[in-house]
Amino acid sequence: MLPAATLLKKKGANKGAISAFLISTPESGIDSIAISFALLDPIMTVLRPVAAFLTAIGAGFLENFIDWKKKEGPLPLNLSCPVDNCCDGTDCPPEVHARHHTLLDKVGAGLRFGLLEVWGDIVLWFFAGLLVAGGIVALIPDAFMERWLGGGFSSMVMMLVVGIPLYICASASTPVAAALILKGVSPGTALVFLLVGPATNITSLSVLMGILGKRSTLRYLFVVSVFAVCMGLGLDALYHFLGIVPRAVIGKAAESIPSSVKMAGALLLLGLSIRPVLIRIRKKIRRPPLNFRSGFPEMKSPH
C-alpha cells in the first residue's frame, strides 16, 4: 500500500486522497471481503468495508479541510493497456487499444491477475494469520479474553494499543479476528482490530510521515482511532439489539455451501498456493553471488 501511496503523491494526489486510499483499500478488496464472508458472519462482512469507507471519508475530508493545496491543471491519465501493457499510455487512447485484444484475452488476463498476482501477494500472510488464530484458540483461556476484551470502551482502547503498532495485513487479520470472537472478544473490539491493524503499523509510520508529514500522520492516526472505536461501539450495540450471540454465528455463512464444493475449493486453493509460496521461499533463501575484487590492476596478456 505504501509504494502505491507514494506513487499517488508523485502523480499529484493530495494528502486527503492518500489518507482515504490507505484506509479504505485494504478493507474493501475482493480478497478481504471473500475471506470475511468465509470466516466471520454477514453482518461483519458488510460493516467492515462500510466502516472503512466512512473512516476514509472522514480522514480525507479532515485533511483537505485543514491542509488544502490546490493543484493547477488536470492530473495525467494512465492510458496504458490493462491486459498486457501493449500500449505505452501516451499515444494509444482507450478506444484504440480496446480493439487490440479479444474478450477471451481480457478474461484470461483477469484470471491470471486474480489467481496468481493477488493471491500470490497475500498467501503467506493468510496462512500466517491462520496459524496465529489457531494458537489463540488453543492457548488463550476464554475467561482472559472475556475479562479484558469482552466489550466496552476500555476493551477497544486496549485493542487500539495492540493493533496500531502491529504489522498485519487485512487478509491475515481476518482469521485472527474470528479466533478472538470465538474466545469471547466482542465483535466491536474485533472490528477495531480489523480497522487499525492493516491501516497502521509501527514500521510504516516513518514512511507515512515522509508521505503526509508529521501533523497529517497524527491526524490520520487520530481519525482512524476515533472512527474505529465509534464503529466498534455501534457494532456491539447492533448485536445486542438484534439479540445475536457472536460465537454462534461466526463462520456459519460458509455452511450454506455444500461440503463437496468446500473441499474442492480448499484443494484448488492449496494447489494455487504452491507456486507463489515456493517463489517467496526461493527469494528468501537465495543469496547474491559474492564478487571479490582485489584492487590490483589486471594483468594483460602480451599477445
Summary of the structure (lengths in Angstrom):
residues: 303
radius of gyration: 23.4
end to end distance: 57.9
largest distance: 93.0
contacts: 882
relative contact order: 0.13
helix: 72%
strand: 0%
